[in-house]
Amino acid sequence: MTEFTDLPLNPALFQGLDALGHVQMTPIQAQSLPALIEGRDLIAQAPTGSGKTAAFGLALLHHLEPAQIRVQALVLCPTRELADQVSKHIRKLATGIPNVKLSTLTGGLALAPQLASLAQHEPHIVVGTPGRVQELLRKRALDLRGVRMLVLDEADRMLDMGFEEPIREIVGKTPGNRQTLLFSATYPESIRAIAGNVMRDPLEVTVEGAQQQAAIDQRFFDVDPAQKPAALAGLLMEYNPESTVVFCNMRKDTEEVVSSLAHLGYTALALHGDMEQRDRDEVLVRFANRSCNVLVASDVAARGLDIHDLGAVINYDVPNDADTYVHRIGRTGRAGRSGVALTLCTPRELPRSTALAQQLGVTIRWERPTLAALRPRSAPPAATVTLCIDAGRTDKLRPGDIVGAITGDAGLPVEAIGKIDVFATRSYVAIQRNQADKALTRLQAGKIKGRKFRVRRI
């Protein structure tokens, strides 16, 4: 069984599968979906990018009864970024099912709008982070007594982040006869303990991470500490990936690396845990729409990061443990595509690299990187520029309205328009760099959907 049409799925789900371009099942989907449709509990050990979101998304939508206005499915994720990505994926899968309400309930956002939304209309599906879901339960704003399916996504990461107590409290508010799905890249004893307490005769499925990493070219470079900026620039220029995530162990290093790369001409942005949520959102939007070609991130900030077609991952610092290394490099070479993982290692980091190699069972072949001349503006900037429109879903703004304004009043060809993201109060559109000034000038002078909105370049 390799195709979704082989499954006894609700026919309305095939419209969403077509919209997402899903035809053949990935291994995790083929091994788990028949049992999930039957209502069995599931423990799945699967790496990032294996197709697990579509697996549990299809299962929960298959069992959903839209006519019953209550929370029927709850998905817990470790970070807001992952929760947002899961929500978007489930919404697309639900394209063919009318009147499905999904609420994304995460921290880092004002509580009042979430309370108002829950009071107005109870959702069918909740995707959230444990802390915020726990807070809403304690305020009696969220009722989980109708939950039929509970999904713990990236359960190992949630435990690493200290969410064990909130998870146990949340699970205790759901019916005992619910269906429970647990997804985890690793399967430590702490996960086994939770599974033993909250699951009934679960099916266990393992999709080896090695299958995902087979397409990743892993290389290690011996470098002196003072040469790290030149080595990083040399790797970027030699491999020339369309988009790259550079990982640093320390938050302060992310800012220093961004400054160095921006000096060379790269459109580089930092992502770390001390940033305001709006700033984090804008960085992720710009990286996803290709108006930032290098994202420099700390591990905490990048948890849940899901960027498609990522050309390369560069470890500016050797990670502290093998699990972190696997999570980092697993963001490239996904869904059968090839990827590149490059690690810079100073003499001081050599013991850490050796331990990492032993844990993973890999042999390190040391190379010396080509050092780039650090000349200003010698590197290519990102291909697009992002314009921000101070209007969004609450203003009834849709992507089509933005396209119409740019191709109509602004007079740009549709080919000049990249990815469009519409949020509650803001919208972002990527424009080809050589057309960005014209688009900005015309949009500032004109109207979108018959109204004037503030438009700026970010």
C-alpha positions as CSV (number, residue, x, y, z in Angstrom):
1,M,0.0,0.0,0.0
2,T,1.8,3.1,-1.2
3,E,-1.0,5.5,-2.4
4,F,-3.5,7.5,-0.4
5,T,-6.3,6.3,-2.6
6,D,-5.6,2.8,-1.3
7,L,-6.9,3.9,2.1
8,P,-10.6,4.1,3.3
9,L,-10.2,7.9,3.9
10,N,-13.0,10.4,3.9
11,P,-13.2,11.3,0.2
12,A,-13.2,15.0,1.1
13,L,-9.6,14.7,2.2
14,F,-8.3,14.0,-1.3
15,Q,-8.9,17.6,-2.3
16,G,-6.5,18.7,0.5
17,L,-4.0,16.0,-0.5
18,D,-4.1,17.3,-4.1
19,A,-3.6,20.9,-3.0
20,L,-0.5,19.9,-1.0
21,G,0.8,17.7,-3.9
22,H,0.7,14.5,-1.8
23,V,0.4,11.4,-4.1
24,Q,2.4,8.5,-2.6
25,M,2.7,7.9,1.1
26,T,6.0,8.2,2.9
27,P,7.1,5.2,5.1
28,I,5.7,6.7,8.3
29,Q,2.3,7.4,6.6
30,A,2.1,3.9,5.0
31,Q,3.0,2.2,8.3
32,S,0.7,4.2,10.6
33,L,-2.4,5.4,8.7
34,P,-4.3,2.1,8.4
35,A,-4.1,1.7,12.2
36,L,-4.9,5.3,12.8
37,I,-8.0,5.1,10.7
38,E,-9.1,2.1,12.8
39,G,-8.6,4.2,16.0
40,R,-5.5,2.6,17.4
41,D,-3.0,4.5,19.6
42,L,0.4,5.0,18.0
43,I,4.0,5.6,19.1
44,A,6.1,6.7,16.1
45,Q,9.8,7.3,16.2
46,A,10.4,9.4,13.1
47,P,12.8,12.2,12.1
48,T,11.8,15.7,11.1
49,G,10.6,15.8,7.5
50,S,9.3,12.2,7.4
51,G,5.6,13.2,6.7
52,K,4.3,12.7,10.2
53,T,2.2,15.9,10.2
54,A,0.2,14.7,7.2
55,A,-0.2,11.3,8.9
56,F,-1.8,12.6,12.1
57,G,-3.6,15.4,10.2
58,L,-5.4,13.0,7.9
59,A,-6.3,10.7,10.8
60,L,-7.8,13.4,13.0
61,L,-9.7,15.0,10.0
62,H,-11.0,11.5,9.0
63,H,-12.6,11.1,12.4
64,L,-13.8,14.7,12.7
65,E,-17.5,15.4,12.9
66,P,-17.9,19.1,11.9
67,A,-21.5,19.2,13.0
68,Q,-20.5,18.7,16.6
69,I,-19.2,22.1,17.8
70,R,-16.6,21.1,20.4
71,V,-12.9,20.4,20.7
72,Q,-12.5,16.9,19.1
73,A,-8.7,16.9,18.5
74,L,-5.8,18.4,20.4
75,V,-2.2,18.6,19.0
76,L,0.5,19.7,21.4
77,C,3.8,21.0,20.0
78,P,7.0,22.3,21.7
79,T,7.2,25.7,20.0
80,R,5.0,28.3,18.5
81,E,6.7,28.0,15.2
82,L,6.0,24.3,14.9
83,A,2.4,24.8,16.1
84,D,1.9,27.4,13.3
85,Q,3.4,25.0,10.7
86,V,1.2,22.1,11.9
87,S,-1.9,24.4,11.8
88,K,-1.2,25.5,8.3
89,H,-0.7,21.9,7.1
90,I,-4.0,20.7,8.7
91,R,-5.9,23.6,7.3
92,K,-4.8,22.8,3.8
93,L,-5.6,19.1,4.3
94,A,-9.1,20.2,5.5
95,T,-9.7,22.3,2.3
96,G,-12.5,19.9,1.2
97,I,-14.3,19.8,4.5
98,P,-16.5,22.9,5.1
99,N,-16.9,24.7,8.4
100,V,-13.9,23.3,10.2
101,K,-12.6,25.7,12.9
102,L,-9.0,25.2,14.0
103,S,-7.5,27.4,16.8
104,T,-3.7,27.8,17.3
105,L,-3.1,28.5,21.0
106,T,0.5,29.4,21.8
107,G,2.5,31.6,24.1
108,G,4.3,34.7,23.0
109,L,0.9,36.2,21.9
110,A,-1.7,38.2,23.8
111,L,-4.0,36.0,25.7
112,A,-7.2,38.2,25.3
113,P,-7.8,37.5,21.5
114,Q,-7.5,33.8,22.2
115,L,-9.9,34.0,25.1
116,A,-12.3,36.0,22.9
117,S,-12.1,33.5,20.0
118,L,-12.8,30.5,22.3
119,A,-15.7,32.3,23.9
120,Q,-17.2,33.1,20.5
121,H,-17.0,29.7,18.8
122,E,-15.5,26.5,20.2
123,P,-13.0,25.1,17.7
124,H,-13.0,21.5,16.4
125,I,-9.2,21.3,16.5
126,V,-6.7,22.9,18.8
127,V,-3.0,23.1,18.0
128,G,-1.0,24.6,20.8
129,T,2.0,24.7,23.1
130,P,1.6,23.0,26.5
131,G,2.1,26.2,28.6
132,R,-0.6,28.2,26.9
133,V,-3.1,25.2,26.7
134,Q,-2.5,24.6,30.4
135,E,-3.1,28.4,31.1
136,L,-6.4,28.3,29.2
137,L,-7.6,25.2,30.9
138,R,-6.9,26.8,34.3
139,K,-9.0,29.8,33.3
140,R,-11.8,27.4,32.2
141,A,-11.7,28.9,28.7
142,L,-10.9,25.6,27.1
143,D,-13.0,22.4,27.4
144,L,-11.2,19.1,26.4
145,R,-14.0,16.7,27.5
146,G,-14.9,16.0,23.9
147,V,-11.4,15.2,22.7
148,R,-11.3,12.0,20.6
149,M,-7.7,12.3,19.5
150,L,-4.6,13.7,21.3
151,V,-1.4,14.2,19.5
152,L,2.0,14.7,21.2
153,D,4.3,16.1,18.5
154,E,8.0,16.1,19.0
155,A,7.4,14.7,22.5
156,D,11.1,14.5,23.3
157,R,11.6,18.2,22.7
158,M,8.6,19.1,24.9
159,L,10.2,17.1,27.7
160,D,13.6,18.7,27.1
161,M,11.9,22.1,27.5
162,G,10.4,21.2,30.8
163,F,6.8,20.6,29.7
164,E,6.3,17.2,31.4
165,E,4.1,18.6,34.2
166,P,1.8,20.7,31.9
167,I,1.4,17.7,29.6
168,R,0.3,15.4,32.4
169,E,-2.2,18.0,33.6
170,I,-3.6,18.5,30.1
171,V,-3.9,14.7,29.4
172,G,-5.8,14.4,32.7
173,K,-8.5,16.8,31.3
174,T,-9.1,14.6,28.2
175,P,-11.4,11.5,28.1
176,G,-9.8,8.2,29.0
177,N,-11.1,6.5,25.8
178,R,-9.5,9.0,23.5
179,Q,-7.0,7.9,20.7
180,T,-3.4,9.0,21.6
181,L,-0.6,9.5,19.1
182,L,3.0,10.2,20.2
183,F,5.7,11.3,17.7
184,S,9.3,11.6,18.8
185,A,12.6,11.8,17.0
186,T,14.2,9.9,19.9
187,Y,12.7,7.4,22.4
188,P,14.4,8.0,25.8
189,E,13.1,6.4,29.1
190,S,11.1,9.6,29.9
191,I,9.0,9.2,26.8
192,R,8.5,5.5,27.5
193,A,7.2,6.4,31.0
194,I,4.7,8.9,29.6
195,A,3.5,6.5,26.9
196,G,3.0,3.8,29.5
197,N,0.7,6.1,31.5
198,V,-1.4,7.6,28.7
199,M,-1.7,5.0,25.9
200,R,-3.6,1.8,25.4
201,D,-1.8,-1.0,23.5
202,P,-0.1,1.4,21.0
203,L,1.2,0.3,17.7
204,E,5.0,1.1,17.5
205,V,6.4,2.4,14.3
206,T,10.0,3.4,13.6
207,V,11.3,5.2,10.6
208,E,15.1,5.2,10.8
209,G,16.7,8.7,10.7
210,A,19.4,7.2,8.5
211,Q,16.9,6.9,5.7
212,Q,16.4,10.6,5.8
213,Q,20.1,11.5,6.3
214,A,21.3,9.3,3.4
215,A,20.9,12.2,1.0
216,I,22.9,14.6,3.3
217,D,26.6,15.2,2.4
218,Q,28.2,15.7,5.8
219,R,31.6,17.4,5.9
220,F,33.9,18.5,8.7
221,F,36.4,21.4,8.5
222,D,39.4,22.0,10.7
223,V,39.7,25.8,11.3
224,D,41.5,28.2,13.6
225,P,39.2,30.3,15.8
226,A,40.3,33.6,14.2
227,Q,39.5,32.2,10.7
228,K,36.0,31.2,11.4
229,P,34.3,34.2,9.7
230,A,36.4,33.8,6.6
231,A,35.9,30.0,6.6
232,L,32.1,30.5,6.8
233,A,32.1,33.0,4.0
234,G,34.3,30.6,1.9
235,L,31.8,27.7,2.4
236,L,28.9,29.9,1.4
237,M,30.6,31.1,-1.7
238,E,31.9,27.6,-2.6
239,Y,28.6,25.7,-2.2
240,N,26.4,28.7,-3.0
241,P,23.2,27.2,-1.5
242,E,20.0,29.2,-2.3
243,S,19.2,29.2,1.5
244,T,21.3,28.3,4.5
245,V,20.8,28.0,8.2
246,V,24.0,28.6,10.2
247,F,23.8,27.2,13.8
248,C,25.7,28.8,16.7
249,N,25.8,27.5,20.3
250,M,25.5,31.0,21.9
251,R,23.0,33.8,21.3
252,K,25.7,36.5,21.2
253,D,27.5,34.7,18.4
254,T,24.4,34.8,16.2
255,E,24.5,38.6,16.1
256,E,28.2,38.7,15.4
257,V,28.0,36.2,12.5
258,V,25.1,38.2,11.0
259,S,27.1,41.4,11.2
260,S,30.0,39.7,9.5
261,L,27.9,38.2,6.7
262,A,25.9,41.5,6.2
263,H,29.3,43.3,5.7
264,L,30.0,40.9,2.8
265,G,26.6,41.6,1.2
266,Y,24.6,38.6,2.3
267,T,21.0,39.2,3.4
268,A,21.5,37.5,6.8
269,L,19.2,37.6,9.8
270,A,19.6,36.3,13.4
271,L,17.1,34.1,15.2
272,H,17.5,33.6,19.0
273,G,15.5,33.2,22.1
274,D,15.7,36.8,23.3
275,M,13.8,38.2,20.4
276,E,10.3,39.6,20.5
277,Q,7.7,37.3,18.9
278,R,6.9,39.8,16.1
279,D,10.5,40.1,15.2
280,R,10.9,36.3,15.2
281,D,7.8,36.0,13.0
282,E,9.2,38.5,10.5
283,V,12.6,36.7,10.4
284,L,10.9,33.4,9.6
285,V,8.7,34.9,7.0
286,R,11.7,36.5,5.2
287,F,13.7,33.3,5.3
288,A,10.8,31.2,4.0
289,N,10.0,33.7,1.1
290,R,13.7,33.9,0.1
291,S,14.3,37.6,1.0
292,C,16.8,36.4,3.5
293,N,19.4,33.9,2.2
294,V,21.2,33.1,5.4
295,L,19.5,32.5,8.8
296,V,21.9,32.4,11.8
297,A,20.1,30.6,14.6
298,S,20.6,29.3,18.1
299,D,19.3,25.8,18.9
300,V,16.5,27.0,21.2
301,A,15.2,29.5,18.7
302,A,15.3,27.0,15.8
303,R,13.2,24.2,17.5
304,G,10.3,23.4,15.3
305,L,11.8,25.3,12.4
306,D,10.5,23.7,9.2
307,I,11.8,25.2,6.0
308,H,11.3,23.4,2.8
309,D,14.1,23.1,0.1
310,L,16.8,24.2,2.6
311,G,20.1,23.9,0.6
312,A,22.6,23.7,3.5
313,V,23.1,23.6,7.2
314,I,26.4,25.0,8.6
315,N,27.5,24.3,12.1
316,Y,29.5,27.4,13.0
317,D,30.1,25.7,16.4
318,V,30.2,22.0,17.0
319,P,26.9,21.1,18.9
320,N,27.1,19.9,22.4
321,D,25.5,16.4,21.8
322,A,24.7,14.0,19.0
323,D,20.9,14.6,19.3
324,T,21.3,18.3,18.6
325,Y,23.6,17.5,15.6
326,V,21.0,15.1,14.2
327,H,18.2,17.7,14.6
328,R,20.3,20.4,13.0
329,I,21.4,18.5,9.9
330,G,17.9,17.0,9.6
331,R,16.6,20.3,8.3
332,T,18.4,19.7,4.9
333,G,18.1,16.8,2.6
334,R,14.4,16.3,3.3
335,A,11.7,14.4,1.5
336,G,14.2,12.6,-0.8
337,R,16.1,15.8,-1.8
338,S,19.9,16.1,-1.4
339,G,21.3,18.4,1.2
340,V,24.6,19.5,2.6
341,A,25.7,19.7,6.3
342,L,29.1,21.5,6.9
343,T,30.7,21.7,10.4
344,L,33.5,24.1,11.4
345,C,35.7,22.7,14.2
346,T,38.4,24.5,16.1
347,P,41.1,22.6,18.0
348,R,39.2,23.3,21.3
349,E,36.1,21.6,19.9
350,L,38.0,18.5,18.7
351,P,37.1,16.3,21.7
352,R,33.4,17.2,21.2
353,S,33.6,16.2,17.5
354,T,35.3,12.9,18.3
355,A,32.6,12.0,20.9
356,L,29.9,13.0,18.5
357,A,31.4,10.8,15.7
358,Q,31.6,7.9,18.1
359,Q,28.0,8.3,19.2
360,L,26.7,8.5,15.6
361,G,29.1,5.8,14.3
362,V,30.5,8.0,11.6
363,T,34.1,8.5,10.4
364,I,35.2,12.1,10.2
365,R,37.5,13.0,7.2
366,W,39.0,16.3,8.1
367,E,39.2,19.0,5.4
368,R,40.6,22.6,5.4
369,P,38.1,25.2,4.2
370,T,38.8,27.7,1.5
371,L,39.1,31.1,3.3
372,A,37.2,33.9,1.6
373,A,38.6,37.4,1.2
374,L,36.3,39.5,3.5
375,R,35.6,42.3,1.0
376,P,32.5,44.4,1.5
377,R,29.5,43.6,-0.8
378,S,31.3,40.7,-2.5
379,A,28.5,38.3,-1.8
380,P,25.1,38.1,-3.5
381,P,22.1,39.5,-1.6
382,A,18.8,37.6,-1.5
383,A,16.8,37.4,-4.7
384,T,13.7,39.1,-3.2
385,V,12.7,41.9,-0.8
386,T,9.8,41.7,1.6
387,L,7.1,44.4,1.8
388,C,4.9,44.6,4.9
389,I,1.3,45.7,4.6
390,D,-0.3,46.8,7.9
391,A,-3.5,44.9,7.2
392,G,-4.5,41.2,7.4
393,R,-7.2,38.7,8.0
394,T,-9.1,41.0,10.4
395,D,-9.3,43.5,7.4
396,K,-10.7,40.7,5.2
397,L,-7.5,40.9,3.2
398,R,-6.6,37.9,1.0
399,P,-3.5,37.0,-1.0
400,G,-5.5,37.5,-4.2
401,D,-6.2,41.1,-3.2
402,I,-2.5,41.8,-2.8
403,V,-1.7,40.2,-6.2
404,G,-4.4,42.3,-7.8
405,A,-3.0,45.5,-6.4
406,I,0.5,44.8,-7.4
407,T,-0.3,43.6,-11.0
408,G,-3.1,46.2,-11.4
409,D,-2.4,49.6,-9.9
410,A,1.3,48.9,-9.3
411,G,1.7,47.5,-12.9
412,L,4.1,44.7,-12.1
413,P,4.2,41.4,-13.8
414,V,2.9,38.5,-11.8
415,E,6.3,36.8,-12.1
416,A,7.8,39.5,-9.9
417,I,5.6,38.4,-6.9
418,G,6.9,35.7,-4.5
419,K,5.4,34.1,-1.4
420,I,2.5,36.0,0.3
421,D,1.8,35.5,4.0
422,V,-1.4,36.9,5.6
423,F,-1.5,37.1,9.4
424,A,-4.2,38.6,11.6
425,T,-3.2,42.3,11.3
426,R,-0.2,42.2,8.9
427,S,0.6,40.8,5.5
428,Y,4.0,40.1,3.8
429,V,4.8,39.8,0.2
430,A,8.1,38.9,-1.5
431,I,9.0,41.0,-4.6
432,Q,11.9,40.5,-7.0
433,R,14.7,42.7,-5.8
434,N,14.9,44.7,-9.1
435,Q,11.1,45.4,-8.9
436,A,10.8,46.1,-5.1
437,D,11.2,49.9,-5.2
438,K,8.6,50.3,-7.9
439,A,6.2,48.0,-6.1
440,L,6.6,49.9,-2.9
441,T,6.1,53.3,-4.4
442,R,3.0,52.2,-6.3
443,L,1.4,50.4,-3.3
444,Q,2.1,53.4,-1.0
445,A,0.4,55.7,-3.5
446,G,-2.4,53.4,-4.4
447,K,-5.1,51.3,-2.7
448,I,-5.6,47.6,-1.9
449,K,-9.2,46.4,-2.1
450,G,-10.2,50.0,-2.4
451,R,-8.5,51.1,0.8
452,K,-5.3,52.8,1.8
453,F,-2.9,50.8,4.0
454,R,0.5,51.6,5.3
455,V,3.2,49.7,3.3
456,R,6.8,49.5,4.1
457,R,10.0,47.6,3.2
458,I,11.5,45.4,5.9
